[in-house]
């Protein structure tokens, strides 16, 4: 159990915020007031909170996308995270997506090929994931017509 979850800390917090109808009840609004931003500025804290929200949305979109064969929304969110300078979460999500693409999970193979091609052209790289390998795996699953369309 963490220090913040220990009974002593909970009792102390209840004593500080007042005990309402129950042992752990706090006055209305006390939960919001109890949050302390650990970043240098509130703006930075808000940015980090938004990034984490986006990452959670991206993971949900990834799970849905795997079920329906469309990872477009998850990729959009991963790209947004990278653009917001949250490279760690954005790249992690993008790696999950590209592994699924290499397995043929994303049904629009032309779009997927173009995604990879754009990342390769932009010099994007991912630790322990070779985009050229992913692109080759994807190309093996494509018809000659799909490959020609993807390269246009």
N, C-alpha and C positions, 0 to 999 in steps of 0.2 A: 504494500500500500504506500502511496506517495505521501510526502509530508503534508501536502495540502489536502489530502483526503483522509487524514487521520482523525479519529474522534476528538482529540484534544483541540486540533485546529478548528474543526467544525463547531465545537462548543464555544471556543473563543470568538469565532466569527459571529455566532448567534448572539453572544453577549454584547459584542460591539455594535451590531446592527439592531439589537433589540429582539426580544422574543415575543412574537405575536400570538397566534392561535395554537402554535405547536413549538416543539423544541427547536426546530430548524427554520422557522418562519422568520422572514425579515420584512421590514416595512416596504410598502410599494415603492418601486424604483430603486431600492437598495442594490439589487443585483447589477443594474447598469452602473451605478455609482461605484461599485466595488471593483470594476475592471480597471486595470492600470496598464497603459500602453508601455511596452518595454523597449520601444524604438526611440531614436533620438528626437523625433518630432511626431506629432499627431498625423501629419501628412504621410510620413513614411509608414506609420502604423496602418493608416487607412489603405495605402497602396498594398501592403502585405496582406491585409484582410481581403481585399478585392482579388488579389492573385490567388489566395487559397480558395476563395469561393469559386473562381474560374476553374481552378484545378479540379475541384470536386465536381463541378458541372461537366468538365471534360471527361473525367472518369465515368460519370453516368452516361454521357453521350457515347463513350467508347463501348461500354457494356451494351447499350441499346444497339449501337452500330454493328457489333459482332453478331447480335441476334438477327438483325434484318439485312445484313450485308451491305451497309452503307456507313462508312466511317467519315463522311464529309464533315459533319458537325463537330466531331471530336477533333479532326484535323484543324478546322477553323479555330477552335478554342486553343489548341496547342500552339498554333501560329500566333494568336493574340498574346498568349503568355510569353512567347519568345520576344515578340515586339514590345511588350511591357517590361522587358529586361528580367523576367523571371525565367532565366535560361534553364535552371535546374528542373523545374516542374514542366516547363514547355517541352524541353528536349526529352524528358522521361516519357511524357505522354506521346510525343511524336515517335519515339522508338517503339512503344507498344503498338502504335498504329502501323508502322512500317513492317513490323514482324507479322502482323495479321495480313497485311497486303501481300507479303511474300508467300503466305499460305493460301492466297486466293480468297480470303474472306470478303474483301470489298468487291462487290459484283461489277462495278463500273471500272473495268480494267484500263480503259483509255484514260480516264481521269487520274487513276492511281499512277499510271506511267508518267503522266504529265507532272504530277506532284513531285515525284522522285526526280524527274529530269530538271525541274525548276530548282530543287534543292542542290542537285549536283552542280548545275550552272552557277548557282549563288555561292558555291564553295562551302555549303553547310556540311558539317560532319557530326557524327555521333559516336561516342565511345563504344567500342565492341559491336558496332553495326556498320557494315560496308554497304553504302547505298548502291554501288554498282552491282553488288551481289544481289541485293533486293530487286533491283531493276532487271537483272538477268532472270531471276526466278519468276518474276512477273511476266516477262516477255515469253518465257516457255509456256505460259498458260494462255497466251493470246493467239488469236488467228492472225494470219498475215495482213488481213484487212484492218483489224483492230490496231496492230502495230503501226501500219502505214498511217492510219488516222491519228494515232498518238504522236507521231513524229512530225505531223504537219504543223 
